[in-house]
Amino acid sequence: MPPPLVHYDTEDGYRQHYEANYCQAMIRTFDGMPVYFPRQQFDDAFFESASRKARDKSVFSRERAERIDWIRTVLEDSDAALRMGWNRRTKRPNPRRRVAVAYGNYVVVVHVKRNRQSATFITAYVASQSTVGRILDGNAWR
């Protein structure tokens, strides 16, 4: 069961929560890999494009932000489905991107360092069922 949703009145409340609970914390995946949370990743994780065709993320997403505490629990969940990310440019699996899916359709993406001794948080989001299907059809994380 996922943790409760987090509610703040402003974007700044979520930003402070992210910095205190992620950027300044030591979080490890269930298999012991430390995950680092750069401050600037807040914008990638909690903003969305104004339209499907837009490339820039300019709109704060309350749906994403309310699930801020889900990120840690997914990373720590040994039952989360783990897959390799996908490189759109080369159209091949990306073994340096680890994608975890839990709670049906919640996705957390991290970039794994070459030595696999640590990772950096990329993003987290609620995915459509078709997106979850494509992720789960992908290569298993090894």
C-alpha positions as CSV (number, residue, x, y, z in Angstrom):
1,M,0.0,0.0,0.0
2,P,1.4,3.4,-0.9
3,P,2.1,6.1,1.7
4,P,-0.5,8.8,2.1
5,L,-0.6,11.7,-0.3
6,V,1.3,14.9,0.9
7,H,-0.6,18.2,0.8
8,Y,1.0,21.6,0.8
9,D,-0.6,24.9,-0.3
10,T,2.2,26.0,-2.6
11,E,4.9,24.6,-4.9
12,D,7.5,25.9,-2.4
13,G,6.2,23.6,0.3
14,Y,6.8,20.6,-1.9
15,R,10.2,21.9,-2.9
16,Q,11.2,22.3,0.7
17,H,9.9,18.8,1.5
18,Y,12.0,17.4,-1.4
19,E,15.1,19.1,-0.3
20,A,14.7,18.1,3.4
21,N,13.6,14.5,2.8
22,Y,15.6,13.6,-0.4
23,C,18.5,16.0,-1.1
24,Q,19.6,16.0,2.5
25,A,18.9,12.4,3.3
26,M,20.7,9.1,2.5
27,I,18.3,6.9,0.6
28,R,19.2,3.4,-0.6
29,T,17.4,1.1,-2.9
30,F,16.2,-2.2,-1.4
31,D,19.4,-3.8,-2.8
32,G,21.7,-1.3,-1.1
33,M,22.5,1.2,-3.8
34,P,22.6,4.8,-2.5
35,V,20.5,7.2,-4.6
36,Y,21.4,10.9,-4.8
37,F,18.8,13.6,-5.3
38,P,20.0,16.8,-7.0
39,R,18.0,19.9,-6.1
40,Q,17.4,20.7,-9.8
41,Q,15.6,17.3,-10.4
42,F,12.7,18.7,-8.5
43,D,11.7,20.6,-11.7
44,D,11.9,17.5,-13.8
45,A,10.0,15.3,-11.4
46,F,7.2,17.7,-10.4
47,F,6.5,19.7,-13.5
48,E,4.8,18.6,-16.8
49,S,4.6,19.9,-20.3
50,A,1.7,22.2,-21.0
51,S,0.8,19.9,-24.0
52,R,1.9,16.5,-25.3
53,K,3.9,18.2,-28.1
54,A,5.7,20.7,-25.8
55,R,9.2,19.7,-24.8
56,D,9.6,22.1,-21.8
57,K,8.1,21.3,-18.4
58,S,6.4,24.5,-17.5
59,V,3.4,23.4,-15.4
60,F,3.6,22.4,-11.8
61,S,1.9,19.0,-11.3
62,R,0.1,18.6,-8.0
63,E,-0.7,15.0,-9.0
64,R,3.1,14.2,-9.1
65,A,3.9,16.4,-6.1
66,E,1.3,14.8,-3.8
67,R,3.0,11.5,-4.3
68,I,6.4,12.8,-3.3
69,D,6.7,10.3,-0.4
70,W,6.1,7.4,-2.8
71,I,9.5,7.9,-4.4
72,R,11.4,6.5,-1.4
73,T,9.0,3.7,-0.8
74,V,9.3,2.5,-4.4
75,L,13.1,2.6,-4.3
76,E,13.0,0.6,-1.1
77,D,10.4,-1.9,-2.3
78,S,11.9,-5.3,-3.2
79,D,8.6,-6.2,-4.9
80,A,8.7,-3.3,-7.4
81,A,9.0,-4.4,-11.0
82,L,12.5,-3.4,-12.3
83,R,13.2,-2.7,-15.9
84,M,15.9,-1.1,-18.0
85,G,15.1,2.3,-19.3
86,W,14.8,3.1,-23.0
87,N,17.0,5.3,-25.1
88,R,14.7,7.1,-27.6
89,R,17.6,8.2,-29.7
90,T,19.2,4.8,-30.3
91,K,15.9,2.9,-29.9
92,R,17.5,0.4,-27.5
93,P,17.3,-0.5,-23.9
94,N,19.5,1.7,-21.6
95,P,21.2,-0.4,-18.9
96,R,22.1,2.7,-17.0
97,R,18.5,3.7,-16.4
98,R,16.7,1.7,-13.8
99,V,12.9,2.0,-13.9
100,A,10.9,0.8,-11.0
101,V,7.1,0.4,-11.2
102,A,5.0,-0.1,-8.1
103,Y,1.4,0.6,-6.9
104,G,0.1,-0.4,-10.3
105,N,1.2,2.7,-12.3
106,Y,3.8,4.7,-10.3
107,V,7.2,4.9,-12.0
108,V,10.5,6.0,-10.5
109,V,13.6,6.4,-12.8
110,V,17.2,6.6,-11.7
111,H,20.5,6.9,-13.6
112,V,22.9,4.2,-12.4
113,K,26.6,5.0,-12.4
114,R,28.9,2.8,-14.4
115,N,30.2,0.9,-11.4
116,R,26.7,0.3,-10.1
117,Q,27.7,1.6,-6.7
118,S,25.3,4.5,-6.7
119,A,22.5,6.2,-8.7
120,T,21.0,9.6,-9.3
121,F,17.3,10.3,-9.2
122,I,15.8,11.3,-12.6
123,T,12.1,11.5,-12.3
124,A,8.9,9.9,-10.9
125,Y,5.3,10.0,-12.3
126,V,1.9,8.3,-12.5
127,A,1.9,6.5,-15.8
128,S,-0.9,5.6,-18.1
129,Q,-1.7,1.9,-18.3
130,S,-0.3,1.8,-21.9
131,T,3.0,3.3,-20.7
132,V,3.1,0.8,-17.8
133,G,2.5,-2.0,-20.3
134,R,5.4,-0.8,-22.5
135,I,7.7,-0.5,-19.5
136,L,6.8,-4.0,-18.2
137,D,7.3,-5.5,-21.7
138,G,10.8,-4.1,-21.7
139,N,14.1,-5.8,-20.6
140,A,14.3,-6.8,-17.0
141,W,16.9,-4.9,-14.9
142,R,19.9,-7.1,-14.3
